Amino acid sequence: MIYLIGVDHKLQDGHSQPNSDNFIQYVRIFIESHKIELLSEEWSTEITNNRGESKLRIFENITNYYQFDLSKSEQLEIGVKSPGEIINELGGSISPLGFNANFDQIKYEQRSREEARKREPGWLKKLQPHLVDNPEVLLICGSSHLSCCNPDGMFGFDQLLKKEGFNIEILACFFCKKEGKWGHE
């Protein structure tokens, strides 16, 4: 069984401290109560270099651990546009004060989610060997990658896993963009 949790990535690096503590406690209890054999998260060495290590690394001593996000070079290979490319595509500009006044930030966020979706088949390719070897898996990814919390109603990573024949269950979203609130279970 593959269990999924959607998050705001700030929980993984601990920037949202009160909610980060609740999230870590939730994950700890779930790993222990369900005898999770693999904890895998949307994180990478490049993210660690930019934002710091994921708080979920603390569970390496009680279960297998694997990071599955694509590197920048892997993203370039499959044509994922950078935030700057999306801004240019939409005719915007950004300064230290933020986006230019007439820039459609909602459209930018939607396009960013569309580009992020391009990474999901690559995630699956990286994850598949680990999913076969570990029958009880907990996956952590951005909440907007899950169908239930995607504000655009796009096909989610959960559906890609299901289409490939995996049994999945969405446990919670520690920030549901669709609902615009913390902690939907």
Secondary structure, 3 states (H helix, E strand, C coil): CEEEEEECCHHHHCCCHHHHHHHHHHHHHHHHHHCCCEEEECCCHHHHHHHCCCHHHHHHHCCEEEECCCCHHHHHHCCCCCHHHHHHHCCCCEECCEECCCCCHHHHHHHHHHHHHCCHHHHHHHHHHHHHHCCCEEEEEEHHHCHHHCCCCCCCHHHHHHHCCCCEEEEEEECECCCCECCEC
